[in-house]
Amino acid sequence: MELNDIDLNLLVVFSELLIERRVARVADKLGLTQPSVSNALSRLRKLLHDDLFIRTPKGMEPTPYASQLAEPISFALSTIRSSLNQQPEFSPDTSTRRFTIGMADVGEIYFLPKLMDRLAHVAPHVSVSTLRNTSVNLRDAMEAGQIDLAMGLLPQLKAGFFQRSLFHQAYVCMFRQGHPLQGRKISLKQFTEADHVVVVSPGTGHAQVDDMIERKGIRRNVRLTVPHFVAVGHILSNTDMIATVPERYAMECLAPFKLAYVKHPVELPGIDINIFWHAKLHKEPGNQWLRNLIADTFSDAARG
């Protein structure tokens, strides 16, 4: 007999009859009707060519063949039950796992210093790799399990993905300390007349900000276009150019590059920065732990 010849539920009924010895009790325990239990026993008798249980005043007594099957079937069902109910644990203090996180360079600048410092204290052997959201097909890579989670402004991750909010932020106008525009509100005229460095960041929601400005009919004097945020701090600190950037990124650039920022003169919608993960990893303990750690470290809600 092959395993596909038998319904596993029949073995469950068999195992319970060995314990309870009465059809009514088994039916009550399994949430079945008595005819359903009797029918299951009848099917099992035909498959195994044995009566299996004989009705007596003391209840259903197993035949010698049923007694022979009792231990291996009980062991097999117990193993299956334990395997299905087993919840793997994640121990951050001893784990040597490497997590892969998808994020843009602007996210690396803001998130990684604080995240790695936190990991050094709570998970000293855990390591992290990052992949730029623009360098891979993020959706496919997450579906394939190549990326554990992604962080940022990622409107393309919808169906099949979970998300958790970290914070809401605005766009600001950033420039070097001592810039002629520092210390006062920038007018739209001053904004359009200034020299701009623009970050073109395809594959992220940040790319939409330039479209928003253009749709408002605002024409900037764009002197430089770069494909990432990494160089912006260096560029602004040594020129009189200005840049439109997310506020949290601007905050990280102030001290290292001696920069300043002010409220943006163009009415731009704020942006939501989230954690994203694929549904297949929703209950995976390591992924759950990392998501919670990131939320505790960066979310406005966690910080009150």
ZIDA-V133132 format. One record per pair of residues at least 4 apart in sequence whose C-alpha atoms are under 6 Angstrom apart, sorted by sequence separation. I is the first residue (numbers start at 1). J is the second residue. If there is no record, write none. Layout:
I&J + I&J
This chain:
16&20 + 17&21 + 27&31 + 35&39 + 45&49 + 55&59 + 62&66 + 70&74 + 82&86 + 91&95 + 103&107 + 107&111 + 108&112 + 111&115 + 112&116 + 119&123 + 120&124 + 142&146 + 214&218 + 253&257 + 254&258 + 292&296 + 294&298 + 295&299 + 27&32 + 45&50 + 55&60 + 62&67 + 133&138 + 141&146 + 142&147 + 202&207 + 213&218 + 236&241 + 254&259 + 27&33 + 45&51 + 54&60 + 141&147 + 201&207 + 254&260 + 296&302 + 27&34 + 53&60 + 54&61 + 53&61 + 53&62 + 24&34 + 52&62 + 53&63 + 52&63 + 52&66 + 237&257 + 233&257 + 196&221 + 195&221 + 196&222 + 199&225 + 201&227 + 195&222 + 196&223 + 197&224 + 198&225 + 199&226 + 200&227 + 98&126 + 100&128 + 102&130 + 104&132 + 192&220 + 195&223 + 197&225 + 199&227 + 96&125 + 97&126 + 98&127 + 99&128 + 100&129 + 101&130 + 102&131 + 103&132 + 104&133 + 199&228 + 10&40 + 93&123 + 96&126 + 98&128 + 100&130 + 102&132 + 103&133 + 92&123 + 102&133 + 22&59 + 21&59 + 22&60 + 21&60 + 196&241 + 101&147 + 195&241 + 196&242 + 197&243 + 100&147 + 101&148 + 103&150 + 196&243 + 100&148 + 101&149 + 102&150 + 103&151 + 101&150 + 154&204 + 154&205 + 153&205 + 176&236 + 175&236 + 176&237 + 175&242 + 174&242 + 134&203 + 174&243 + 173&243 + 173&244 + 172&244 + 172&245 + 171&245 + 171&246 + 172&247 + 171&247 + 170&247 + 188&265 + 187&265 + 186&265 + 177&258 + 177&259 + 176&259 + 177&260 + 175&259 + 176&260 + 175&260 + 174&260 + 174&261 + 173&261 + 173&262 + 172&262 + 172&263 + 173&264 + 172&264 + 170&270 + 169&270 + 169&271 + 168&271 + 168&272 + 167&272 + 167&273 + 166&273 + 166&274 + 165&274 + 164&274 + 164&275 + 163&275 + 163&276 + 162&276 + 162&277 + 161&277 + 161&278 + 161&279 + 160&279 + 153&273 + 152&273 + 152&274 + 106&229 + 151&274 + 151&275 + 150&275 + 150&276 + 149&276 + 149&277 + 167&299 + 166&299 + 167&300 + 110&249 + 90&285 + 90&286
